[in-house]
């Protein structure tokens, strides 16, 4: 008995569903002309609107980070290729993240703004020009990490050649920025090491002068002590000299920090806008809006009659 009652309920639900679906179809046929007119107007308007949108072209640069090793390390390493740490190795995920973070640096942004005169190119006027410029650059320049840990520089612009030039220039500035950032630290290290080296040279000169004054008293404890001290200081000087050479090399290094997989070239076909997609979305949205509006009007009339 309970099973029969449940089956009846299911049949009633299916009947109500079909009935409701047929009601919607009948309702749409009843108000077909307003719905058709609104949909056609939206379709025509979206076509004209999409035609007024200025097309943009996309150019991309794909690159891999290199393992960041100092020149002195590469020159003093006994192995030609160290599988774990060599200047010719690809960087890991951390190196990729560092490259992307560097691409967002102010040095690169301002260099691009100055070289390509983006304030004039984007025709930015009025109040808060830098805010508008940053918004435009955020929309047109993207940095993404690919699934293979590569970095993709994507530039959109109304001029295909400008888009390619900006993308390639950003990739070029990446090396300069990273080298400059590390060279600033290396120069400071060189200054400190050079100061310690000169100080040690001065101390060695003082010890040698003292020994020279005691050359006739070589058997005295002071002479022996100074001789041992001179020997130790010369060993320190040798070690410090190697560090000085290393610091000097690092302060002058200018290495590429990336492998460029694909350079940017002017695009032949626009990437934005996709006109058929704009028209399709606008037309479907207008159709749904028209149906809902007619349904609302119908319900409103029923309420007034009630």
BELGIKA-V686559 format. One record per backbone hydrogen bond with DSSP energy under -0.5 kcal/mol. NH is the residue of the N-H (numbers start at 0). CO is the residue of the C=O. E is the energy in kcal/mol with one decimal. If there is no record, write none. Layout:
BEGIN
nh->NH co->CO e->E
nh->NH co->CO e->E
END
This chain:
BEGIN
nh->4 co->0 e->-2.0
nh->5 co->1 e->-2.0
nh->6 co->2 e->-2.1
nh->7 co->3 e->-2.0
nh->8 co->4 e->-1.8
nh->9 co->5 e->-2.2
nh->10 co->6 e->-2.4
nh->11 co->7 e->-2.3
nh->12 co->8 e->-2.3
nh->13 co->9 e->-2.4
nh->14 co->10 e->-2.2
nh->15 co->11 e->-2.5
nh->16 co->12 e->-2.3
nh->17 co->13 e->-2.5
nh->18 co->14 e->-2.6
nh->19 co->15 e->-2.7
nh->20 co->16 e->-2.4
nh->21 co->17 e->-2.5
nh->22 co->18 e->-2.1
nh->23 co->19 e->-1.9
nh->24 co->20 e->-2.1
nh->25 co->21 e->-2.9
nh->26 co->22 e->-2.7
nh->27 co->23 e->-2.4
nh->28 co->24 e->-2.2
nh->29 co->25 e->-2.5
nh->30 co->26 e->-1.9
nh->31 co->28 e->-1.2
nh->34 co->30 e->-1.8
nh->35 co->31 e->-3.1
nh->36 co->32 e->-2.8
nh->37 co->33 e->-2.5
nh->38 co->34 e->-2.3
nh->39 co->35 e->-2.7
nh->40 co->36 e->-2.6
nh->41 co->37 e->-2.3
nh->42 co->38 e->-2.4
nh->43 co->39 e->-2.8
nh->44 co->40 e->-2.7
nh->45 co->41 e->-2.5
nh->46 co->42 e->-1.8
nh->47 co->43 e->-2.1
nh->48 co->44 e->-2.8
nh->49 co->45 e->-2.6
nh->50 co->46 e->-1.5
nh->51 co->47 e->-1.1
nh->51 co->48 e->-0.6
nh->52 co->48 e->-0.7
nh->52 co->49 e->-0.5
nh->55 co->271 e->-3.1
nh->56 co->156 e->-3.6
nh->58 co->154 e->-2.3
nh->60 co->152 e->-2.2
nh->61 co->261 e->-1.9
nh->62 co->150 e->-2.4
nh->63 co->258 e->-2.7
nh->65 co->256 e->-2.1
nh->66 co->88 e->-2.5
nh->68 co->66 e->-1.1
nh->73 co->69 e->-2.1
nh->74 co->70 e->-2.3
nh->75 co->71 e->-2.1
nh->76 co->72 e->-1.3
nh->82 co->80 e->-0.7
nh->88 co->85 e->-1.8
nh->90 co->64 e->-3.5
nh->95 co->91 e->-1.9
nh->96 co->92 e->-2.3
nh->97 co->93 e->-2.0
nh->98 co->94 e->-2.0
nh->99 co->95 e->-2.2
nh->100 co->96 e->-2.3
nh->101 co->97 e->-2.3
nh->102 co->98 e->-2.2
nh->103 co->99 e->-0.9
nh->103 co->100 e->-0.6
nh->104 co->101 e->-2.0
nh->108 co->104 e->-1.9
nh->109 co->105 e->-3.0
nh->110 co->106 e->-1.7
nh->111 co->107 e->-2.2
nh->112 co->108 e->-2.3
nh->113 co->109 e->-2.4
nh->114 co->110 e->-2.4
nh->115 co->111 e->-2.1
nh->116 co->112 e->-0.6
nh->117 co->112 e->-1.3
nh->119 co->116 e->-0.7
nh->120 co->116 e->-2.4
nh->121 co->117 e->-2.9
nh->122 co->119 e->-0.8
nh->123 co->118 e->-2.3
nh->124 co->122 e->-0.5
nh->131 co->127 e->-2.0
nh->132 co->128 e->-2.6
nh->133 co->129 e->-2.6
nh->134 co->130 e->-1.9
nh->135 co->131 e->-2.3
nh->136 co->132 e->-2.6
nh->137 co->133 e->-2.3
nh->138 co->134 e->-1.7
nh->139 co->135 e->-2.2
nh->140 co->136 e->-2.6
nh->141 co->139 e->-0.5
nh->141 co->153 e->-2.9
nh->143 co->151 e->-2.3
nh->145 co->143 e->-0.5
nh->145 co->149 e->-2.5
nh->148 co->145 e->-1.6
nh->150 co->62 e->-3.3
nh->151 co->143 e->-3.2
nh->152 co->60 e->-3.1
nh->152 co->150 e->-0.5
nh->153 co->141 e->-2.9
nh->153 co->151 e->-0.7
nh->154 co->58 e->-2.8
nh->155 co->139 e->-2.8
nh->156 co->56 e->-2.0
nh->159 co->157 e->-0.6
nh->162 co->158 e->-2.2
nh->163 co->159 e->-1.8
nh->164 co->160 e->-2.6
nh->165 co->161 e->-2.5
nh->166 co->162 e->-2.0
nh->167 co->163 e->-2.4
nh->168 co->164 e->-2.3
nh->169 co->165 e->-2.3
nh->170 co->166 e->-1.8
nh->171 co->167 e->-2.0
nh->172 co->168 e->-2.8
nh->173 co->169 e->-1.2
nh->174 co->170 e->-0.8
nh->174 co->171 e->-0.5
nh->175 co->171 e->-1.3
nh->176 co->172 e->-2.8
nh->177 co->173 e->-2.3
nh->178 co->174 e->-2.6
nh->179 co->175 e->-2.3
nh->180 co->176 e->-2.4
nh->181 co->177 e->-2.2
nh->182 co->178 e->-2.5
nh->183 co->179 e->-1.9
nh->184 co->180 e->-1.0
nh->185 co->181 e->-2.5
nh->186 co->182 e->-2.8
nh->187 co->183 e->-1.4
nh->188 co->184 e->-2.2
nh->189 co->185 e->-2.5
nh->190 co->186 e->-2.1
nh->191 co->187 e->-1.9
nh->192 co->188 e->-2.8
nh->193 co->189 e->-2.8
nh->194 co->190 e->-1.9
nh->195 co->191 e->-2.2
nh->196 co->192 e->-2.4
nh->197 co->193 e->-2.5
nh->198 co->194 e->-2.2
nh->199 co->195 e->-2.2
nh->200 co->196 e->-2.2
nh->201 co->197 e->-2.1
nh->202 co->198 e->-2.0
nh->203 co->199 e->-2.4
nh->204 co->200 e->-2.2
nh->205 co->201 e->-1.9
nh->206 co->202 e->-2.1
nh->207 co->203 e->-2.7
nh->208 co->204 e->-2.3
nh->209 co->205 e->-2.1
nh->210 co->206 e->-2.4
nh->211 co->207 e->-2.3
nh->212 co->208 e->-1.7
nh->213 co->209 e->-0.8
nh->214 co->211 e->-1.1
nh->216 co->213 e->-2.0
nh->219 co->216 e->-1.5
nh->223 co->219 e->-2.0
nh->224 co->220 e->-2.8
nh->225 co->221 e->-2.6
nh->226 co->222 e->-2.2
nh->227 co->223 e->-2.3
nh->228 co->224 e->-2.4
nh->229 co->225 e->-2.5
nh->230 co->226 e->-2.1
nh->231 co->227 e->-2.3
nh->232 co->228 e->-2.6
nh->233 co->229 e->-2.2
nh->234 co->230 e->-1.6
nh->235 co->231 e->-2.3
nh->236 co->232 e->-2.5
nh->237 co->233 e->-2.1
nh->238 co->234 e->-2.2
nh->239 co->235 e->-2.8
nh->240 co->236 e->-2.2
nh->241 co->237 e->-1.7
nh->242 co->238 e->-1.7
nh->243 co->239 e->-2.2
nh->244 co->240 e->-2.5
nh->245 co->241 e->-2.2
nh->246 co->242 e->-2.7
nh->247 co->243 e->-2.4
nh->248 co->244 e->-2.3
nh->249 co->245 e->-2.4
nh->250 co->246 e->-1.9
nh->251 co->247 e->-0.8
nh->251 co->248 e->-0.8
nh->252 co->249 e->-0.8
nh->258 co->63 e->-3.1
nh->259 co->257 e->-0.5
nh->260 co->61 e->-2.4
nh->260 co->258 e->-0.7
nh->261 co->61 e->-2.0
nh->270 co->55 e->-2.8
nh->271 co->55 e->-1.7
nh->274 co->272 e->-1.1
nh->277 co->273 e->-1.9
nh->278 co->274 e->-2.7
nh->279 co->275 e->-2.3
nh->280 co->276 e->-2.6
nh->281 co->277 e->-2.4
nh->282 co->278 e->-2.5
nh->283 co->279 e->-2.4
nh->284 co->280 e->-2.3
nh->285 co->281 e->-2.3
nh->286 co->282 e->-2.3
nh->287 co->283 e->-2.4
nh->288 co->284 e->-2.5
nh->289 co->285 e->-2.6
nh->290 co->286 e->-2.2
nh->291 co->287 e->-2.4
nh->292 co->288 e->-2.5
nh->293 co->289 e->-2.5
nh->294 co->290 e->-2.1
nh->295 co->291 e->-2.3
nh->296 co->292 e->-2.5
nh->297 co->293 e->-2.4
nh->298 co->294 e->-2.4
nh->299 co->295 e->-2.4
nh->300 co->296 e->-2.2
nh->301 co->297 e->-1.9
nh->302 co->298 e->-2.0
nh->303 co->299 e->-2.0
nh->304 co->300 e->-2.3
nh->305 co->301 e->-2.1
END
